[in-house]
Amino acid sequence: MSGLAIVTGGARGIGLAIVRALLEQGVVERVAVFDLAEGIIPAEGSLPEVPIYACDVTDEESVRAAYAMVGEVPTVLVNNAGGGRLDRVQDGAEGANDAFDPFGSVESFRAMVDLNLTSAHIVTRVIGPDLKPGAAICNTSSIAGLIASSLFSYGAAKAGLINWTKTMAKALAPKNIRVNAVAPGIIRTQLWEAMQPNQDDYDAMIKEIMPMQQDQSPEDIADAVAFLCSDRASQITGEVITIDGGLTLR
Ligand SMILES: NC(=O)c1ccc[n+]([C@@H]2O[C@H](COP(=O)([O-])OP(=O)(O)OC[C@H]3O[C@@H](n4cnc5c(N)ncnc54)[C@H](O)[C@@H]3O)[C@@H](O)[C@H]2O)c1
């Protein structure tokens, strides 16, 4: 494959690793990132500079404006932006998101679904009609969308994203456009650093719950995304690859 990839939430964490993997593995030649703040990911070695187009993936007009600035139809679209203010829950901080509360507010529930599910619909609604045969879409779900965790709105949204992936895959298959998803386990990005700031407590948790006694890296997830978006996966669509070191086997 060649051309351009658009990666949402690619400014840091798993998204940034996806940007690098797509370029390093030659899945695309260029990447454009859609993220909250504008900027540039500097060129590194043989990897080109990557522009970041400021937009909010929960806002259609904002995504349309960013896409107009890119001015090119991508061959790969990665709907990765997501997460939410899970970090602010534990201590009841001001403005806390009550994603862990079974009877949490409707407002917070809607915000999590907006960010982790509706955003993929918005971005794909804006870009999808332009995609050409051979294009690939990959969505970042979560193991929270596969099993009962303690994250009500987040888990529901990520589970919805898996069904949406399969339904979209079926709809776009006749156009030879593939749609897949990844379900990451636990990766110590900024999201987890905020939820569990104490490294020792985090390490103890990983030892206790992970069958393989280790967490996953952003690169572990990015490798699976790069594979699913590459021509090597040309007959794979509607699939979800779980990258969780066996956590969901427990
Ligand atoms: N870290 C984990 O353990 C884990 C596990 C399973 C799934 N995930 C999923 O992986 C994806 C990436 O997570 P991460 O850990 O790298 O998180 P992160 O918080 O480190 O990075 C998220 C990126 O998305 C961007 N973003 C957030 N809201 C946005 C919005 N409204 N519009 C545009 N950009 C926005 C942020 O600015 C940031 O660059 C998310 O969908 C998350 O739910 C993460």
The ligand as an SDF file (V2000), in Angstrom:
LIG
                    3D

 44 48  0  0  0  0  0  0  0  0999 V2000
   -3.7620    2.8220   27.6350 N   0  0  0  0  0  0  0  0  0  0  0  0
   -4.4880    1.7250   27.7660 C   0  0  0  0  0  0  0  0  0  0  0  0
   -4.2720    0.9110   28.6740 O   0  0  0  0  0  0  0  0  0  0  0  0
   -5.6010    1.4410   26.7760 C   0  0  0  0  0  0  0  0  0  0  0  0
   -6.2180    0.1780   26.8320 C   0  0  0  0  0  0  0  0  0  0  0  0
   -7.2400   -0.1180   25.9360 C   0  0  0  0  0  0  0  0  0  0  0  0
   -7.6240    0.8210   24.9920 C   0  0  0  0  0  0  0  0  0  0  0  0
   -7.0270    2.0390   24.9610 N   0  0  0  0  0  0  0  0  0  0  0  0
   -7.4840    2.9780   23.9330 C   0  0  0  0  0  0  0  0  0  0  0  0
   -6.3890    3.3490   23.1180 O   0  0  0  0  0  0  0  0  0  0  0  0
   -6.6110    4.6590   22.5700 C   0  0  0  0  0  0  0  0  0  0  0  0
   -5.3900    5.5330   22.8450 C   0  0  0  0  0  0  0  0  0  0  0  0
   -5.2040    5.5650   24.2580 O   0  0  0  0  0  0  0  0  0  0  0  0
   -3.8470    6.0630   24.9560 P   0  0  0  0  0  0  0  0  0  0  0  0
   -3.6400    5.2090   26.1290 O   0  0  0  0  0  0  0  0  0  0  0  0
   -2.7850    6.2460   23.9450 O   0  0  0  0  0  0  0  0  0  0  0  0
   -4.3790    7.4860   25.5000 O   0  0  0  0  0  0  0  0  0  0  0  0
   -3.6600    8.8910   25.6390 P   0  0  0  0  0  0  0  0  0  0  0  0
   -4.5570    9.6690   26.5470 O   0  0  0  0  0  0  0  0  0  0  0  0
   -2.2200    8.7480   25.9850 O   0  0  0  0  0  0  0  0  0  0  0  0
   -3.7550    9.4960   24.1520 O   0  0  0  0  0  0  0  0  0  0  0  0
   -4.9940    9.8360   23.5980 C   0  0  0  0  0  0  0  0  0  0  0  0
   -4.7760   10.8130   22.4470 C   0  0  0  0  0  0  0  0  0  0  0  0
   -6.0690   11.1420   21.9250 O   0  0  0  0  0  0  0  0  0  0  0  0
   -6.2130   12.5540   21.8600 C   0  0  0  0  0  0  0  0  0  0  0  0
   -7.6140   12.9360   22.0460 N   0  0  0  0  0  0  0  0  0  0  0  0
   -8.3660   12.7740   23.1670 C   0  0  0  0  0  0  0  0  0  0  0  0
   -9.5910   13.2820   22.9900 N   0  0  0  0  0  0  0  0  0  0  0  0
   -9.6310   13.7780   21.7280 C   0  0  0  0  0  0  0  0  0  0  0  0
  -10.6290   14.4570   20.9660 C   0  0  0  0  0  0  0  0  0  0  0  0
  -11.8370   14.7250   21.4740 N   0  0  0  0  0  0  0  0  0  0  0  0
  -10.3240   14.8160   19.7010 N   0  0  0  0  0  0  0  0  0  0  0  0
   -9.0790   14.5790   19.1740 C   0  0  0  0  0  0  0  0  0  0  0  0
   -8.1030   13.9470   19.8580 N   0  0  0  0  0  0  0  0  0  0  0  0
   -8.3760   13.5510   21.1110 C   0  0  0  0  0  0  0  0  0  0  0  0
   -5.3310   13.0730   23.0030 C   0  0  0  0  0  0  0  0  0  0  0  0
   -4.9900   14.4490   22.8380 O   0  0  0  0  0  0  0  0  0  0  0  0
   -4.1380   12.1270   22.9150 C   0  0  0  0  0  0  0  0  0  0  0  0
   -3.1700   12.5730   21.9860 O   0  0  0  0  0  0  0  0  0  0  0  0
   -7.9000    5.1700   23.2220 C   0  0  0  0  0  0  0  0  0  0  0  0
   -8.9770    4.9320   22.3430 O   0  0  0  0  0  0  0  0  0  0  0  0
   -8.0280    4.3010   24.4630 C   0  0  0  0  0  0  0  0  0  0  0  0
   -9.3740    4.1930   24.8920 O   0  0  0  0  0  0  0  0  0  0  0  0
   -6.0190    2.3770   25.8220 C   0  0  0  0  0  0  0  0  0  0  0  0
  1  2  1  0
  2  3  2  0
  2  4  1  0
  4  5  1  0
  4 44  2  0
  5  6  2  0
  6  7  1  0
  7  8  2  0
  8  9  1  0
  8 44  1  0
  9 10  1  0
  9 42  1  0
 10 11  1  0
 11 12  1  0
 11 40  1  0
 12 13  1  0
 13 14  1  0
 14 15  2  0
 14 16  1  0
 14 17  1  0
 17 18  1  0
 18 19  2  0
 18 20  1  0
 18 21  1  0
 21 22  1  0
 22 23  1  0
 23 24  1  0
 23 38  1  0
 24 25  1  0
 25 26  1  0
 25 36  1  0
 26 27  1  0
 26 35  1  0
 27 28  2  0
 28 29  1  0
 29 30  1  0
 29 35  2  0
 30 31  1  0
 30 32  2  0
 32 33  1  0
 33 34  2  0
 34 35  1  0
 36 37  1  0
 36 38  1  0
 38 39  1  0
 40 41  1  0
 40 42  1  0
 42 43  1  0
M  CHG  2   8   1  16  -1
M  END
$$$$
